[in-house]
Structure formats: C-alpha cells, structure tokens
C-alpha cells in the first residue's frame, strides 16, 4: 500500500484590519499527515501569507480549508512540498518496516 497524504489547517492568525479589508490571514499553522493503513506520521509547520494585491480578496467567512491549503502549498513551493511528503513516506515506511528492532536477550527466559 502507498503512503497517502492529508493536509490539515490547525490555526489561522489574522490582521484585524488592512486598509478596508478585515480579518486578513497573515499566518497559517498547518499539519501534513502521511498514513498507510494504521500507521501515521505528521509534520507541523507555519507559514506567513502575503496579501496579494493582484488576487481577489476572499472574506474570512468564505474561506475553506482547501483554499488555505492551496495558499500554503503555493507559499512553500513544489520542491518543499515534495520534500515534506518524501520525509513522511520514509518515516511511515520505517515504522512499517523497522530497520532495527529490539530482541530479547538470548540468555534470558522468554
């Protein structure tokens, strides 16, 4: 089975007022989960979101998690997203197929 990835937004920090705009997202706290069956690992991060004067403003009440995830991924860049996913896939695989495991001492009773 392959590792699947899920992005979750955990918290938004907003500027109360920027010009005529209210509740402008300035920082996003996110978590990326990698999971394969019952095994799960995650990475937590934050990123600053710049107000794009060229983009249409989305009122706070109309924001969706998918919109914020897209902002985070765009801010991080494709290379960083790929590195995070590869790191999580490696961590999940290490839990599924540990490279080193504890063994009982051969001279102790089981």
Secondary structure as a PSIPRED ss2 file (coil, helix, strand):
# PSIPRED VFORMAT (PSIPRED V4.0)

   1 X C   1.000  0.000  0.000
   2 X C   1.000  0.000  0.000
   3 X C   1.000  0.000  0.000
   4 X E   0.000  0.000  1.000
   5 X E   0.000  0.000  1.000
   6 X E   0.000  0.000  1.000
   7 X E   0.000  0.000  1.000
   8 X E   0.000  0.000  1.000
   9 X E   0.000  0.000  1.000
  10 X E   0.000  0.000  1.000
  11 X E   0.000  0.000  1.000
  12 X E   0.000  0.000  1.000
  13 X E   0.000  0.000  1.000
  14 X E   0.000  0.000  1.000
  15 X E   0.000  0.000  1.000
  16 X E   0.000  0.000  1.000
  17 X E   0.000  0.000  1.000
  18 X E   0.000  0.000  1.000
  19 X C   1.000  0.000  0.000
  20 X C   1.000  0.000  0.000
  21 X E   0.000  0.000  1.000
  22 X E   0.000  0.000  1.000
  23 X E   0.000  0.000  1.000
  24 X E   0.000  0.000  1.000
  25 X E   0.000  0.000  1.000
  26 X E   0.000  0.000  1.000
  27 X E   0.000  0.000  1.000
  28 X E   0.000  0.000  1.000
  29 X E   0.000  0.000  1.000
  30 X E   0.000  0.000  1.000
  31 X E   0.000  0.000  1.000
  32 X E   0.000  0.000  1.000
  33 X E   0.000  0.000  1.000
  34 X E   0.000  0.000  1.000
  35 X E   0.000  0.000  1.000
  36 X E   0.000  0.000  1.000
  37 X C   1.000  0.000  0.000
  38 X C   1.000  0.000  0.000
  39 X E   0.000  0.000  1.000
  40 X E   0.000  0.000  1.000
  41 X E   0.000  0.000  1.000
  42 X E   0.000  0.000  1.000
  43 X E   0.000  0.000  1.000
  44 X E   0.000  0.000  1.000
  45 X E   0.000  0.000  1.000
  46 X E   0.000  0.000  1.000
  47 X E   0.000  0.000  1.000
  48 X E   0.000  0.000  1.000
  49 X C   1.000  0.000  0.000
  50 X C   1.000  0.000  0.000
  51 X C   1.000  0.000  0.000
  52 X C   1.000  0.000  0.000
  53 X C   1.000  0.000  0.000
  54 X C   1.000  0.000  0.000
  55 X C   1.000  0.000  0.000
  56 X C   1.000  0.000  0.000
  57 X C   1.000  0.000  0.000
  58 X C   1.000  0.000  0.000
  59 X C   1.000  0.000  0.000
  60 X H   0.000  1.000  0.000
  61 X H   0.000  1.000  0.000
  62 X H   0.000  1.000  0.000
  63 X C   1.000  0.000  0.000
  64 X C   1.000  0.000  0.000
  65 X H   0.000  1.000  0.000
  66 X H   0.000  1.000  0.000
  67 X H   0.000  1.000  0.000
  68 X H   0.000  1.000  0.000
  69 X H   0.000  1.000  0.000
  70 X H   0.000  1.000  0.000
  71 X H   0.000  1.000  0.000
  72 X H   0.000  1.000  0.000
  73 X H   0.000  1.000  0.000
  74 X H   0.000  1.000  0.000
  75 X H   0.000  1.000  0.000
  76 X H   0.000  1.000  0.000
  77 X C   1.000  0.000  0.000
  78 X H   0.000  1.000  0.000
  79 X H   0.000  1.000  0.000
  80 X H   0.000  1.000  0.000
  81 X H   0.000  1.000  0.000
  82 X H   0.000  1.000  0.000
  83 X H   0.000  1.000  0.000
  84 X H   0.000  1.000  0.000
  85 X H   0.000  1.000  0.000
  86 X H   0.000  1.000  0.000
  87 X H   0.000  1.000  0.000
  88 X H   0.000  1.000  0.000
  89 X H   0.000  1.000  0.000
  90 X H   0.000  1.000  0.000
  91 X H   0.000  1.000  0.000
  92 X H   0.000  1.000  0.000
  93 X H   0.000  1.000  0.000
  94 X H   0.000  1.000  0.000
  95 X H   0.000  1.000  0.000
  96 X H   0.000  1.000  0.000
  97 X C   1.000  0.000  0.000
  98 X C   1.000  0.000  0.000
  99 X C   1.000  0.000  0.000
 100 X C   1.000  0.000  0.000
 101 X C   1.000  0.000  0.000
 102 X C   1.000  0.000  0.000
 103 X C   1.000  0.000  0.000
 104 X C   1.000  0.000  0.000
 105 X C   1.000  0.000  0.000
 106 X C   1.000  0.000  0.000
 107 X C   1.000  0.000  0.000
 108 X C   1.000  0.000  0.000
 109 X C   1.000  0.000  0.000
 110 X C   1.000  0.000  0.000
